[in-house]
Structures are given as C-alpha cells and as structure tokens.
Amino acid sequence: MSDLFPPFAPDPDEPRKRLFKPVPFRVIVPNIITLVALCLGLTAIRLAYEGRLEPAVFAIIVAAALDGVDGRVARMLKGTSRFGAELDSLADFVNFGVTPALVLYSFILHELKSVGWIAVLVFAIAMVLRLARFNVMLDTPNRPEWQKNFFTGMPAPAGAITSLLPIYLHFLGVPVVGASVAPVVLVYLLGLAFLMVSTIPVYSGKTIGKYVPRHYVLPIFVVSVALFGLLVSFPFEMLTVITVLFLASIPVSVMRYRRLERLDASATKVEPDLPLPGA
C-alpha cells in the first residue's frame, strides 16, 4: 500500500508563493503615529484615576498634536490607506471622546454620581456621531471649494482640548472642585457635545494659501517661537486663552459662513430668459 501513495517531494526550483503581499514602510509610518497617539489617550485615563491630572492633560494635548500630524505624514509619503483612515477614526473616538470625558469624571463629575456619568456617555456618543458624519462628508464630491474652510460642528481634537477647560482653571487656582461647581461643568460638557453634533460651521483654515509673502516669513517665525515658549512656560494660562479664543471665534465663523453662502447663491443664480421682441 505504501507504493500506491509515494511521498510527494516538491520541486526545489519551484518559487514559493507568498501568502501576503509586502506592505511599503511609508504606509506603516502614519499608522504607527496614530497608535502612539492612541496609547497616550489610554494612558491619560490611567493617570487621571491615579490623581496625576497634569500629565494626563499633557498626554491628551500631545495626542491631539499627533492626530494633526499622521494624516499630513500619510499624504506627504503617499501612504494613505483605507485601513489608516479607519484606524484614525477609532483612535480619535478614544482619544477625544472617551478619554476627556473620563478624565473630567474622575476630576469632578463623579460628585454627581449617575447624572455625571450620563454626561460622560452623551459627550462620548456625540463624539462618535461627529466622527461618523465627518467620514461620510469626505465622500461628498460636489461641495463648493469655499466650504472646505469650515468644519460642520466642532472638530474632535478641539472638542477634547476645549472640554478640559475646568482642569486648566483648577491649575490656575480657580476653585472648580466640589459638588456646587459640578453642575456647571456638566452643563459645559453637554454644551460642547451639542456643538459637536450640530451643523454650526467652525472655521478650519485647511485651505489657507500654500504660499506666504516673503515679508511675512520672519515675523511668522518670531511669533511661532514666542507662542511655543509661552505654551511651554505657561501651559495652563495659554491653554485657557486658546480655549476662550476658540469658543469666541465660533460666532465669527458662523457669520463668515453665512456671508460666503449668500455670495455663492447670488453667483450661481440663473437669470430668467427674457422674451424675444414681438413675441
């Protein structure tokens, strides 16, 4: 019987088939940045529940900065992929929806018990709905060019950084701890959740000109260095100022959007056909 089924010896010269195609390293780099940002977001939750709020806030800020870098790195390296886009959305949900809400819960919202937890759920769900709408709008090809300068609702990183304003004020010596202040923080967090799921236009500045006039280059360098130095030396003061200025800019964004919308409508309006003479 052994002669009927001789052992099969593969041809040594036959090339072996690869089970998986190799992935270019330029595609992997942006995903590594996204995963590092996700690790920072998860670590911020641990730090907050250990009572180390300051490094928790910094971890969220760095995660937001990396979120602004990974997409640009992917486009620069021509390493964009569907996998990277999905991973980025999931990381944004954790970093900017779950993490800030849990940090605020450990900081003050736990004073309200179940009501505070409901606010955490509302903020996190609002964030995931906002991200889902953002992903759907990316597939809309007929958007006017000027609309690309605006987000629909508050963007995810801005929502996370803005939500931590009570913690910034706490480190500046403002009394924001206690059961009497917790309802104010709850209303503030719910207001941010509403801004994220709303259709309120928020200026993004993504399509600002690629070229800068030569006489502006050196002043931009000086201002950038000054702002970085202020942020490092006075982090919570600067974060508070940035948050307040951002919230104050939303009405300006709405007015600007409405004005451009009216101009676009008037430019695309088709005049009615005039009757021919003698008709």
N, C-alpha and C positions, 0 to 999 in steps of 0.2 A: 504493500500500500504506500510505502514511503516513496516508491519510484513514481507513483501516479501524481504526486504533489511535490515536485522538487522545490527546494528553497529558491526564492527569487533574489537574484543578485542585480541590483540596479547598475546601469551603465555609469562607470566613473566619469566619463566625459560629458554626460548629460548635465546641462546647467540646472541648478536648483531653483525652483520657483520661490519668489519672495511672498510671504503671507501678507505683509503690509508694505505699502509704499513709504519710502523715506520722506520725512517732513522737513522742509527747509528751516534752518535755525531762525531766520528772520520772521517766521510765523510764530515761533515759540516765545521769542523775547517779549512781545506785548502781553502774552498770557501770563508770563512769569511776573511782570509788573502788576497785573490785575490780582494774581494770587497773593503777592506780598501785601497789597492794599487790603485784601480780604483778611489776611492774618492780623493786620493791625486793627481792623474793625472788631474782630473777635477778641483780641487781646484787650481792647478798650473796655469791653464788658467785664472781663475778669478784674481789671484794675479798678473799675468803678465799685464793684462789690467788695473789693479789698480796702475801700476807702481812699484810694490813691486817684483822686479826681483829676489832678493836674496832668499827670502823664496820660490819663485816659483821654482828656481833651486833645492833647497834642497828637495822640495816635489817630484820632478821627480827622484832625486837620491834615496830617500827612497823608492819610488815606484819600482825602478829597483832592490833595495835590497830585497824587499818583493817578487818580481817576482822570484828571485832565491831561496826563502825560501819555497813558497807554494807547489811547486812540491816535494821538498825533504820531507816536513812535510807529504804530502799525501802518499808518498812511505813508510815513516817511520811508520806511523799509519795504513798502509794498507787501506787507504781511497781514493784511486784513483777511478775516475768515468768518464764516458763519458761526463756527464754534467760539471764536473770540468774542463776537457780538453777544452771544447768549451768556457766556461766562461773565462778561462785563455787566450785563443787566442783573444777573443773580448776585454778583458782588455788590452792586450799588444798592440793591434791596437790603442786604445785610448791613453794609457799612453806613448807609444814610437813612434807612428806615427802622431797622431793628435796634442797632447799637445806640443811637442818640436817645431813642425813647426809653430803653432800658437804663441808660446812664441817668437820665432825668428821674426815672422811677426810683433808682437807688438813692438819688440825691434828695428828692423832696416829695415826689408824687406818692411814695409809699405811705405818707401821712394820711392820704385819702382812701387808703385800702382799695376796695374793689372799684371805686369810681376812678381812682388814679390809674388802675390797670386798664380800665376801659379806654381812657385817653391814650394809653400806650398802644392798644390794639388799633384804635382809629388812626393814629399817626402812621403806624406801620402799614396798614391796609391802604391808606391814602398814598403812601409812597409807591407801593407795588402797582396800584392803578395808574399813577402818574407815569411810571416807567413803561407800563404796557402801552399806554396811549402814545408815548414818545416813540416806541418801536414801530407802532402802526403808522404814525405820521411820516416816518422815514421813507415809506414806500409810496408816498403821495407825490407823483411826478409833476403835477400841474400847479404847484404852489408858486406864487409870484416871488421874484428874486428878493424883494424888499422884506417879505415875511420871514426870510431866513435869519434876519437880525433879531428875531424875537422868539422866545420860548412861549409855549402855551402852558400857563401855570408856572409856579415856582420850580426851578430845576432842582434835581435831587441833592447835589452837593451843597447848594445854597440853603436848601431846607434843613439839612443836617447842621451846618455851621450856625445858622440863624437860631435853631431850636436851643442851642446851648447858651443863649444869652443870660439866663438866670445864673448859670455857673460862672460866667465871666464877671457878672456883677458881684457874686459871692466873693471871688478872689480880690475884687476891688474894695471890699469892706462894706458893701451894701447888704443890709440884713434881709436876706431872701430865704432864710431857713425857718421852718416852723409851720404848724398847722394853719395859721392865719394867712400865710403867703401862698400856700399850696394851691388854693382855688385860682389865684391869679395866674400861676404857672400853668395850670390845667387849661384855662381859657386861652392863654397864649399859644399853647401847643395845639389846641383844636383849631385856632385861627390859622396857624401855619398849615395844618392838614387841609383846611378849606382852600388855601391859596394854591396848594399843590394840585388838587383835583379840579380847580376852577379853570375857566378859559381866559383868565386875565393875562394879557400879554406882558411878558417880562423881557426887558432888553438883554440880548446875549452878546452882541458885539462880535459875532463869529466872522462876519463878512467885512470887517473893517479893512481898509485898503492894505494890500500887501507891501506897499512901498511907503516909506516915511520921508518927508522932505529933509534934505541934508542938514538944514539949520536946526532941526528938531532932534537930531540924533544925540548930541552931547547932553542937552537938557533931560532927555528921556533916561540916559544912563545915570545922571546925577539923582534924579527923582527916584529911580528904581533902587539905587543903593541906599538912599535915605529911608525909603519905605521899608526895605529889608532890615536896616539897622533898627528902626523904630519897632518893627514887629518882634525882633529878637530881644531887644532891651525892655520893651513894654508890651508883652504879648497880649495880656488881657485888656489893657487900655485900647490897643489897636484893634483887637477883635470886636470890642464893644462899638468902637467908632465905625468899623466896616459894616457891622450888622445894622446899626441905626441908619447909616447912609444907604445901604441896600434897600431897607424897608421904605425909606423915604423916596427912593428912586422909582418905586413901583407906580405911583400915580403919574409921574412924568412919563414913564414908559407907555402907560395907557393912553395918555393924551397924544404922544408921538405916533402911536399905532393908529389911533382914530384919524389923525390928520393924514397919514400916508394912505390909509384906506379910502378916505374921501378923494384924495388926489388920483388914486388908481382907478376908482369908479368913474371919475369925470374924464379920465384919459381914454378909457375903454368904451365909453358911451357912444353908441352909434346914432348919428343924426338921422331922423326920418327922411324918407325920399320925398323930394319936392315934386309937386305935379307939373307936368310939362305944359308950356304955354299953349292955350287954345284947347286944352283937354276938357 
